[in-house]
Amino acid sequence: MSIAKSFYRPFAALRRRMSDQRLRSKLFVVYLLVTFLPISFLVAYSYHTVKEQLTRQAVDNIGSTIDQINNNIQNRLSMYSQIATLIYMDEQMRNYLSYRYEKNDLHYLDAYDYINDTLYKMLAMNPNLKSISIYTENKTLHSDGFFIQYMDDFPERLRAETFAAEGNITSFLSRADDGERTVTLARSLNYLSLNFPYGILTMEISERELYSLIEKENQNKTILLADERGDIITSGLEDRGITNVSELDVSKTEFMVVTKALPNGWRTVVLLPYATLLGDARKASTNMLLISLACIAAAIVLIFFTSRLMTKRIETLLQFIRKVERGTFELPDRAMGGDEIGQLAIALKRMASTIQDLIQDVYKKELLRSEAEMTTLQAQIKPHFLYNALASISALAVKHKTPHVHRMADELARFYRISLNKGKKSVTLGDELKLTEHYVSIQKMRFQGMFRVHYALDESLFPYTTPKLIIQPFIENCINHAIWDDEAAINIVVSLAEDRNDVLIAVVDDGAGMPRETAERLSAFAEPSDEPPAGYGIYNVNRRIRLAYGERYGVELYSRPGIGTAARIRLPKTTRFL
């Protein structure tokens, strides 16, 4: 038994030591063992045995491959040369390009249509071409910026090389805005007898078109197509930053290089890395398989025990996180080691405790703040209304020498009897409409014949509750601000309707309306400072509704000068008293 303990003691110590190490160190060691050792054995054994044999076979195959590629490229270039010859021999096009058009001469339209139709047919019959253009110095001919362009837009250096070629096709490399390489084939157009150039024909070929000619042969090797200056036209290189053959460091990358030139000066370059020559020779394959199986078996054992050691604690940490996600912030006290996973577990426990304390603290403060703000807002509107009601009673008493004071005071008493509501902040919609009717009766005594109130009410909604005094401020605004002519009465419509799970209250008048700036300011419901009472009433109602039910509910205001004002109040269908 003591021998067994002494045997396992080093492994136990290693496990404890690994448990306290950084997770990055553990992963580094495991990946090093799993990847580096098997690959190093395979490469060391197979490299020297296969390289010489496959090198000889590769040299024989590359020669025929290059011949086939060069033949395909030459055939494609010959096709483009025939297109250039057809355009060069088109006498009608030459006449259109050379003719000098007067200012009001409409013959340029015929030239434009003929040149465009001809070149468009060339593009349609040769979808491999990206574009065809003719550059001319004839400024009297209209340029469409595509088929017909002016010689000033053609680079001076390229123009000189094209004219120096004396009718032969020259090629230039360029790079489009999206980074794609393109090849431009250019030929000068001139009269046969006078040797007078009247334009330059260009045909643009995308790199993908030329790459398609070498793509099938690009397996297990890299094929480049370069021009006479060594600039790479197209290639299978992964590094797209290499633009010239001279930038290739063949000695360091250990490539076998085979080059062969085309008649136009282009070169086909094949880069065959020696590493790809390490194929599957029969004897080497058998030994590689045995070594691979042994390495895989060792890797499986290492990965199994190592992953088990690490993921067990990760799974425990995940359980803690899910408890926090479900709202359980009291986590069990379990040892998790001293590495990153253990530190995460400790931090999670502290964070859960802090979150729990913060939630309780914020919740209590928010309840107190909302309660205080609603109480303040509710209290603010009472002195505001009382002031206006007393002013109305005083004005009426002076004017009529108290005949209607008794009735007006009675309506005011009924109004306050409902509005006080035993200290509650909300009433039923039925009581709120009664409040509105009492207020209207009071104001009718003061403004006799100056306004008429109409009701369109859905009485099935009367049992639902609402914050007190949300309709009265809008009736008050209609009376104080919408009446614009002492000779003409305004109409006020109060409606109560259902909108799915909401209640809509609307107060609409056909009075004076308000300017655009005032309506926009009131619609924003910014808290007024030195604004008139109308602004405060709208803000107060909207703020109390949103505090009680959320930002989805509140007041919407619409108005146009000379037409009237409409206020729409949205409330939830609820029987809960605040």
KACOR-V619809 format. One record per residue. N is the residue number from 1. RES is the residue in three letters. PSI is psi in whole degrees, -180 to 180 (999 if undefined). OMEGA is omega in radians with two decimals (NA if undefined). Layout:
# KACOR-V619809
N RES PSI OMEGA
N RES PSI OMEGA
This chain:
# KACOR-V619809
1 MET -40 3.12
2 SER -33 3.10
3 ILE -42 3.13
4 ALA -42 3.13
5 LYS -42 3.13
6 SER -29 3.12
7 PHE -41 -3.07
8 TYR -11 -3.10
9 ARG -44 3.11
10 PRO -37 3.14
11 PHE -38 3.11
12 ALA -41 3.11
13 ALA -40 3.12
14 LEU -40 3.14
15 ARG -44 3.11
16 ARG -39 3.14
17 ARG -41 3.11
18 MET -32 -3.11
19 SER -28 -3.12
20 ASP -5 -3.14
21 GLN 161 3.09
22 ARG 146 -3.11
23 LEU -34 3.11
24 ARG -40 3.13
25 SER -40 3.12
26 LYS -48 -3.13
27 LEU -38 3.14
28 PHE -45 -3.13
29 VAL -45 -3.11
30 VAL -48 -3.12
31 TYR -35 3.12
32 LEU -44 -3.14
33 LEU -40 -3.04
34 VAL -35 -3.02
35 THR -47 -3.00
36 PHE -47 -3.07
37 LEU -51 3.13
38 PRO -42 -3.09
39 ILE -40 -3.13
40 SER -39 3.10
41 PHE -45 -3.10
42 LEU -45 -3.10
43 VAL -43 -3.10
44 ALA -38 -3.09
45 TYR -42 -2.99
46 SER -23 -3.00
47 TYR -52 -3.05
48 HIS -26 -3.08
49 THR -26 -3.01
50 VAL -25 -2.98
51 LYS -49 -3.06
52 GLU -43 -3.11
53 GLN -48 -3.08
54 LEU -24 3.08
55 THR -45 3.13
56 ARG -42 -3.14
57 GLN -37 -3.11
58 ALA -39 -3.14
59 VAL -40 3.14
60 ASP -37 -3.07
61 ASN -31 -3.08
62 ILE -36 -3.13
63 GLY -47 3.13
64 SER -32 3.12
65 THR -44 -3.14
66 ILE -41 3.12
67 ASP -41 -3.14
68 GLN -42 3.13
69 ILE -46 3.14
70 ASN -37 3.12
71 ASN -43 3.13
72 ASN -42 -3.13
73 ILE -42 -3.13
74 GLN -39 3.09
75 ASN -41 -3.14
76 ARG -41 3.11
77 LEU -35 3.09
78 SER -38 3.10
79 MET -43 3.11
80 TYR -35 3.10
81 SER -38 3.10
82 GLN -38 3.10
83 ILE -45 3.12
84 ALA -39 3.14
85 THR -42 3.13
86 LEU -43 3.13
87 ILE -39 3.13
88 TYR -37 -3.10
89 MET -4 -3.13
90 ASP 102 -3.07
91 GLU -37 3.14
92 GLN -41 3.12
93 MET -39 3.12
94 ARG -41 3.13
95 ASN -42 3.13
96 TYR -38 -3.12
97 LEU -28 -3.05
98 SER -21 -3.04
99 TYR 139 3.12
100 ARG 115 -3.03
101 TYR 137 3.09
102 GLU 173 -3.04
103 LYS -45 -3.11
104 ASN 18 -3.14
105 ASP 120 -3.12
106 LEU 4 3.12
107 HIS -21 -3.13
108 TYR -22 3.08
109 LEU -40 3.07
110 ASP -43 3.13
111 ALA -43 -3.13
112 TYR -46 -3.13
113 ASP -41 -3.10
114 TYR -47 -3.11
115 ILE -43 -3.13
116 ASN -42 3.12
117 ASP -42 -3.11
118 THR -48 -3.11
119 LEU -32 3.11
120 TYR -38 3.08
121 LYS -38 3.10
122 MET -43 3.11
123 LEU -39 -3.12
124 ALA -37 -3.14
125 MET -16 -3.13
126 ASN 77 -3.10
127 PRO -12 3.12
128 ASN -20 3.13
129 LEU 137 3.11
130 LYS -38 3.11
131 SER 157 3.02
132 ILE 131 -3.14
133 SER 152 3.04
134 ILE 123 3.11
135 TYR 125 -3.07
136 THR 153 3.06
137 GLU 2 -3.14
138 ASN 95 -3.09
139 LYS -11 3.10
140 THR -13 3.11
141 LEU 133 -3.10
142 HIS 138 3.11
143 SER 128 3.08
144 ASP 2 3.11
145 GLY 3 -3.14
146 PHE -69 3.11
147 PHE -39 -3.10
148 ILE 120 3.13
149 GLN 161 -3.12
150 TYR 152 -3.07
151 MET -23 -3.14
152 ASP -25 -3.13
153 ASP -8 -3.13
154 PHE 129 -3.08
155 PRO 139 -3.07
156 GLU -42 -3.11
157 ARG -43 -3.14
158 LEU -34 3.11
159 ARG -43 3.14
160 ALA -42 3.13
161 GLU -36 -3.14
162 THR -45 3.11
163 PHE -34 3.13
164 ALA -23 3.14
165 ALA -13 3.05
166 GLU 56 3.04
167 GLY -12 3.07
168 ASN 154 -3.11
169 ILE 131 3.04
170 THR 154 -3.10
171 SER 145 3.10
172 PHE 146 3.09
173 LEU 142 3.07
174 SER 169 -3.12
175 ARG 127 -3.12
176 ALA 174 -3.12
177 ASP -30 3.13
178 ASP 7 3.09
179 GLY -3 -3.10
180 GLU 135 3.07
181 ARG 143 3.06
182 THR 153 3.11
183 VAL 127 3.12
184 THR 121 3.06
185 LEU 124 -3.06
186 ALA 144 3.07
187 ARG 137 3.12
188 SER 144 3.09
189 LEU 123 -3.12
190 ASN 161 3.08
191 TYR 142 -3.12
192 LEU -40 -3.02
193 SER -39 -3.01
194 LEU -11 -3.11
195 ASN 43 -3.11
196 PHE 112 -3.10
197 PRO 131 3.10
198 TYR 6 3.10
199 GLY 175 3.09
200 ILE 128 3.09
201 LEU 130 3.10
202 THR 140 3.04
203 MET 125 -3.07
204 GLU 130 -3.13
205 ILE 133 3.12
206 SER 155 3.11
207 GLU -36 -3.13
208 ARG -33 3.14
209 GLU -46 3.12
210 LEU -33 3.14
211 TYR -29 3.12
212 SER -23 -3.14
213 LEU -20 -3.12
214 ILE -3 -3.01
215 GLU -42 -3.09
216 LYS -27 -3.12
217 GLU 7 -3.01
218 ASN 11 -3.13
219 GLN 137 3.11
220 ASN 10 3.11
221 LYS 168 -3.13
222 THR 127 -3.12
223 ILE 131 3.12
224 LEU 146 2.98
225 LEU 116 -3.07
226 ALA 154 3.09
227 ASP -173 -3.07
228 GLU -21 3.11
229 ARG -2 -3.13
230 GLY -2 3.10
231 ASP 133 -3.07
232 ILE 123 3.10
233 ILE -50 3.08
234 THR 155 -3.10
235 SER 169 3.04
236 GLY 19 -3.13
237 LEU 139 3.05
238 GLU -33 3.12
239 ASP 100 -3.09
240 ARG -4 3.13
241 GLY -15 3.12
242 ILE 120 -3.08
243 THR -10 -3.11
244 ASN 148 -3.11
245 VAL -31 -3.12
246 SER -18 3.14
247 GLU -10 3.13
248 LEU 126 3.10
249 ASP 85 -3.03
250 VAL -33 -3.07
251 SER -40 -3.09
252 LYS -35 -3.12
253 THR -6 3.08
254 GLU 61 3.09
255 PHE 146 2.87
256 MET 123 -3.03
257 VAL 127 3.08
258 VAL 128 -3.06
259 THR 143 3.07
260 LYS 137 -3.04
261 ALA 153 3.03
262 LEU 164 -3.12
263 PRO -31 -3.10
264 ASN 6 3.11
265 GLY -14 3.09
266 TRP 158 3.14
267 ARG 140 3.01
268 THR 123 -3.08
269 VAL 128 3.10
270 VAL 124 3.07
271 LEU 114 -3.13
272 LEU 107 -3.13
273 PRO 140 3.13
274 TYR -26 -3.12
275 ALA -32 -3.14
276 THR -14 3.14
277 LEU -8 -3.14
278 LEU 74 -3.07
279 GLY -150 -3.01
280 ASP 61 3.01
281 ALA 151 -2.99
282 ARG -52 -3.08
283 LYS -43 -3.13
284 ALA -35 -3.12
285 SER -41 -3.14
286 THR -48 3.14
287 ASN -40 3.10
288 MET -37 -3.14
289 LEU -44 3.13
290 LEU -45 3.13
291 ILE -40 -3.14
292 SER -42 3.14
293 LEU -42 3.12
294 ALA -43 3.13
295 CYS -39 3.14
296 ILE -41 3.12
297 ALA -44 3.12
298 ALA -39 -3.13
299 ALA -39 -3.14
300 ILE -44 3.14
301 VAL -47 -3.13
302 LEU -46 -3.12
303 ILE -39 -3.10
304 PHE -55 -3.08
305 PHE -39 -3.13
306 THR -45 3.14
307 SER -37 3.10
308 ARG -40 3.14
309 LEU -39 -3.05
310 MET -40 -3.01
311 THR -20 3.13
312 LYS -46 3.12
313 ARG -32 3.08
314 ILE -39 3.11
315 GLU -40 3.09
316 THR -43 3.10
317 LEU -37 3.11
318 LEU -38 3.08
319 GLN -41 3.08
320 PHE -45 -3.11
321 ILE -40 -3.14
322 ARG -34 3.06
323 LYS -44 3.09
324 VAL -39 3.13
325 GLU -35 3.13
326 ARG -3 3.09
327 GLY 8 3.09
328 THR 109 -3.05
329 PHE -3 3.09
330 GLU 104 -3.05
331 LEU 146 -3.14
332 PRO 151 3.13
333 ASP 102 -3.09
334 ARG 135 -3.13
335 ALA 131 -3.09
336 MET 10 3.14
337 GLY 180 -3.09
338 GLY 8 3.13
339 ASP -163 -3.08
340 GLU -38 -3.13
341 ILE -43 3.09
342 GLY -41 3.10
343 GLN -37 3.09
344 LEU -41 3.14
345 ALA -43 3.12
346 ILE -45 3.13
347 ALA -37 3.14
348 LEU -42 3.13
349 LYS -44 3.12
350 ARG -42 -3.13
351 MET -41 3.13
352 ALA -42 3.12
353 SER -42 3.12
354 THR -42 3.14
355 ILE -42 3.13
356 GLN -44 3.12
357 ASP -42 -3.13
358 LEU -39 -3.14
359 ILE -46 3.12
360 GLN -44 -3.11
361 ASP -48 -3.12
362 VAL -40 -3.13
363 TYR -45 -3.14
364 LYS -44 -3.14
365 LYS -38 -3.12
366 GLU -40 3.10
367 LEU -45 -3.14
368 LEU -41 -3.13
369 ARG -46 -3.13
370 SER -42 3.14
371 GLU -43 -3.12
372 ALA -41 -3.11
373 GLU -41 3.13
374 MET -40 3.12
375 THR -42 3.14
376 THR -45 -3.14
377 LEU -39 -3.14
378 GLN -39 -3.10
379 ALA -30 -3.06
380 GLN -33 -3.04
381 ILE -23 -3.11
382 LYS -51 3.08
383 PRO -35 3.14
384 HIS -46 -3.14
385 PHE -41 -3.12
386 LEU -40 3.12
387 TYR -47 -3.12
388 ASN -37 -3.14
389 ALA -44 3.12
390 LEU -36 3.09
391 ALA -39 3.13
392 SER -44 3.13
393 ILE -43 -3.12
394 SER -45 -3.13
395 ALA -40 -3.12
396 LEU -39 -3.14
397 ALA -42 3.12
398 VAL -40 -3.05
399 LYS -43 -3.02
400 HIS 6 3.07
401 LYS 45 2.98
402 THR 17 3.10
403 PRO -35 -3.05
404 HIS 10 -3.08
405 VAL -40 -3.11
406 HIS -46 -3.11
407 ARG -40 -3.13
408 MET -41 3.12
409 ALA -37 3.11
410 ASP -44 3.11
411 GLU -38 3.13
412 LEU -40 3.12
413 ALA -42 3.11
414 ARG -39 3.12
415 PHE -49 -3.11
416 TYR -28 3.12
417 ARG -40 3.12
418 ILE -41 -3.03
419 SER -34 3.12
420 LEU -44 2.97
421 ASN 43 3.07
422 LYS 32 3.07
423 GLY -2 3.14
424 LYS 150 -3.10
425 LYS -5 -3.11
426 SER 158 3.10
427 VAL 172 3.03
428 THR 160 3.11
429 LEU -33 3.10
430 GLY -44 3.11
431 ASP -37 3.11
432 GLU -37 3.10
433 LEU -31 3.04
434 LYS -41 3.04
435 LEU -45 -3.12
436 THR -41 -3.13
437 GLU -41 3.11
438 HIS -42 3.14
439 TYR -41 3.12
440 VAL -40 3.13
441 SER -41 3.12
442 ILE -46 -3.07
443 GLN -29 3.11
444 LYS -31 3.10
445 MET -32 3.14
446 ARG -49 -3.10
447 PHE 72 -3.08
448 GLN 123 3.08
449 GLY 4 -3.08
450 MET -15 3.10
451 PHE 156 3.09
452 ARG 136 -3.11
453 VAL 130 3.12
454 HIS 144 -3.10
455 TYR 136 3.01
456 ALA 92 -2.91
457 LEU 139 2.99
458 ASP 101 -3.00
459 GLU -15 3.10
460 SER -15 -3.13
461 LEU -2 -3.08
462 PHE -35 -3.09
463 PRO -17 -3.10
464 TYR 155 -3.02
465 THR 161 3.14
466 THR 152 2.98
467 PRO 147 -3.09
468 LYS 151 2.97
469 LEU 54 3.06
470 ILE -17 3.13
471 ILE -37 -3.06
472 GLN -43 -3.13
473 PRO -32 -3.12
474 PHE -35 3.03
475 ILE -41 3.13
476 GLU -41 3.10
477 ASN -39 3.13
478 CYS -43 -3.08
479 ILE -43 -3.03
480 ASN -25 -2.99
481 HIS -20 -3.05
482 ALA -23 -3.13
483 ILE 119 -3.07
484 TRP -10 -3.12
485 ASP 121 -3.12
486 ASP -17 -3.11
487 GLU -18 -3.05
488 ALA 128 3.12
489 ALA 149 3.06
490 ILE 160 3.10
491 ASN 134 3.09
492 ILE 127 -3.13
493 VAL 124 3.06
494 VAL 120 -3.10
495 SER 149 3.09
496 LEU 121 -3.07
497 ALA 166 -3.13
498 GLU 137 3.07
499 ASP 90 -3.05
500 ARG -114 -3.13
501 ASN 14 -3.12
502 ASP 164 3.05
503 VAL 132 3.13
504 LEU 124 3.05
505 ILE 128 -3.12
506 ALA 137 3.03
507 VAL 113 -3.03
508 VAL 135 3.07
509 ASP 159 3.09
510 ASP 38 -3.08
511 GLY -147 -2.99
512 ALA -22 -3.04
513 GLY -168 -3.13
514 MET 157 3.12
515 PRO 161 -3.10
516 ARG -42 -3.11
517 GLU -41 -3.14
518 THR -43 3.14
519 ALA -40 3.13
520 GLU -40 3.13
521 ARG -44 -3.13
522 LEU -33 3.12
523 SER -28 3.11
524 ALA -17 3.11
525 PHE 38 3.01
526 ALA 146 -3.09
527 GLU 122 -3.09
528 PRO 152 3.09
529 SER -73 3.12
530 ASP 29 -3.09
531 GLU 164 3.09
532 PRO 167 -3.10
533 PRO -30 -3.14
534 ALA -42 3.13
535 GLY -40 -3.14
536 TYR -42 -3.11
537 GLY -44 3.13
538 ILE -45 3.13
539 TYR -43 -3.09
540 ASN -47 -3.12
541 VAL -48 -3.11
542 ASN -41 -3.11
543 ARG -43 -3.14
544 ARG -39 3.13
545 ILE -44 -3.10
546 ARG -34 3.06
547 LEU -36 -3.08
548 ALA -38 -2.97
549 TYR -11 3.14
550 GLY 170 -3.05
551 GLU -15 -3.13
552 ARG -23 -3.06
553 TYR 166 -3.14
554 GLY -152 -2.99
555 VAL 138 2.98
556 GLU 135 -3.02
557 LEU 133 3.11
558 TYR 138 -3.13
559 SER 147 3.03
560 ARG 132 3.14
561 PRO 134 3.11
562 GLY -10 -3.11
563 ILE -43 3.12
564 GLY -174 -3.08
565 THR 143 3.10
566 ALA 130 3.06
567 ALA 130 -3.14
568 ARG 126 -3.10
569 ILE 124 3.14
570 ARG 129 3.13
571 LEU 155 3.03
572 PRO 155 3.05
573 LYS 100 -3.09
574 THR 150 3.08
575 THR 13 -3.12
576 ARG 131 3.09
577 PHE 139 -3.13
578 LEU 999 NA
